[in-house]
Amino acid sequence: MPRVGLTPDRVVDTAMTLVDERGLDGLTLAAVADRCGVAAPSLYKHVSNLADLRTLVGVRVLREMADQFATAVMGRSGADAVATLMRAYRGYVVAHPARYAAVPADPLHQPEYAEAGRRLLEVMGAVLRPWQLTGNDLVHAMRAARVITHGFASLESAGGFGLPQDLDETYERLIHMFLTSLTPQES
């Protein structure tokens, strides 16, 4: 019988905290069990193994991102919505680089992650709607936004910008460059 109070959500919550503290490589079943105050075998009532737990963390991160981004852009439209989304994305990655590392590069083609990945794409697609992009044009625009946000924030969180110039200004310039690229193209 599962320990009272120990649920799959609590196990994932604990794993997320450990990932924040120790990084993704520091996530172990023993550490989660210890933090939850149970023996490691008790976790097997809630997760199959470490790979399963990492998947649950990755799915949670994608959902958390989608929820936070949707909230950030709520009531905004056009360039303001796109810029707000890109700032929120950067902010999430910089604030939670270890959590973000739990997200696979291509979540849409991994069944466990696909639904959560689609939710994130829906937010991106919604902010791009005013440009009436469809098909290939929409995919290219979403990819470009992801490359800018992921690349910049990943480099920033890893300390990859050593020059003294203001990172916010650089990022705002990238957002502006992206926004000026948003014109429907022939597919």
N, C-alpha and C positions, 0 to 999 in steps of 0.2 A: 504494500500500500504506500502511495506517495506521502512524503512528509507533509504535515499540515502547513499550508502557506507556500509551499514550493509548487510553482506552476511553470508551464513553458514560458510564459511572459516574464516571470521573475528570473528564470534562468537566462533568458536573452538580455533582460535589463542588466543583470550582473555581468554578463559577458561584455556588453557595451561599455560598462564602467571600467572593466579590466582592460579592454582594448584602448580606451582613452588614456589610461594610466601607463600601460606597458607596451602598447603597440599590438598589432595583429599577431606578430610572432610570439608575443607573451601570453596569448590566450591559450590556456590549457584547461582540460576538464578538472584536473586537480585544483587549480586555482579557483575556478568557478565553484566547485564543491566546497572548498575551504571558506570562501566568501559567503556562501549560502548557509554554512554551518551544518553541512551534511557530508556523508561519505561519498566518494566519487561514484560508486555503483548506484547511488540514489538518483543520479542525473540521468541514468539510462531509462528511467521511466518517462523522461521528458524529451530527451534527444538521443539519437541513435549512436552518435560518435562525434568526434571533434569536427570532422568535415561537415556533418549535419548542423552543428552549432554555428560554424562559420557561415554557412549558407543562410541560416536564420538571421544572423547578424547583418549580412549583406542585404537581405530582403528588407529588414527593418530600416537600414540606412536609406535605401532607395525610397521607401515609403515616407520616412521622415523628411527627406529632401523634397519629395513631391508635395507633401503637406505644407512645409515651410515656404516653398516657392509659391504655391498657390495662394497662401495667405498674404505673402509679400506683394503679389501683383493684383490682388483683389481690388476692384474699383479703379484700376489703372488701365490705360489703353495706349496703343501706338508705341512710339519711341520710348515714352516713359515706362511702359510695362516691360519692354525688352530690356532697357537699361536696369530697371529694378530687379528683374530676374537674373541678369548677369551679375549684378552686385551681390544678390542673395546667394547665388551659386558660389562665387568666390568666397564670400563670408563663411559659408558652411565648410568648405574645404579647408580654409585657413584655421578655423576654429576647431575642426575635427579631422585632422589629416589621417590619423590612424583608423578612425571609423571609415573614412572615405576609401581607404585602401582595401576595405572589405568588399567593395563594389567591383564586380568583374568588368573587364573592358567591354564586353559585348553581352549585356544581360538579356537582350531580347532573344538570343539563340540558346539560352539555357532555361529549360522549362521552369525550374524553381524560381527564377528571377523575372521571367517574362512579364507577368502581370504588373509587378511593381515598376519594371522598366518602362512599360507602356504608359503607366500613370505619369511618370516624369516626362515622357515625350508629349503626352496630352497637354501638359502645362506649357511646354515649349511651343507646341503647335498653336495653342490658344493665343499666346502673346504675338505670334506672327500672323494671325488671321487678317489684320487690316491690310496687309500687303497682297492678299489674295493669291498667295503662292500655293501651287498644287503639285502633286506628283513629284518629279525629280527636283523641281525648284525648291519645294518645301523641305525635302530631305537634305539637299545641299545647304540650305540656310540653317537647319537644325544642327547639322554636322559642324558647320562653321562656328556657330555659337558655342557648341560643346567644346570644340578644339580650343577656342579662345579662353573660355572659362576654366576648363580642366587644365590646360597647359599652363596658363598664367598662375592659377592658384596652386597647382602642384609644385611649380618651381618656387613660388613664394613661400609655401609652407616648408619646403626643404632648404630654405636659405639660399636659393639660387640667384638672387639679385644682389650683387655685392656693391654696385655703384650707388652713390649717395642720392641720386635723383629720386624724387617722390614717386613711389609705386602707385599711389592713387591716381596721380596725373597720367602715368603711363597706361593704367587700366582704363581710365576714362577716354583716352585717345583710342584705345582698341575698341571700346564700345562704339564710339563715334564712327570709326572706320567700318565696323560691322553694319551699323545702321545705314550708312551711305551706300552699302552694297546691296541693300534690300530693294531690288526692283525686279518685277517678274521678268524671267528670261524665257525664251522659247526652249522647249524640251527637245 
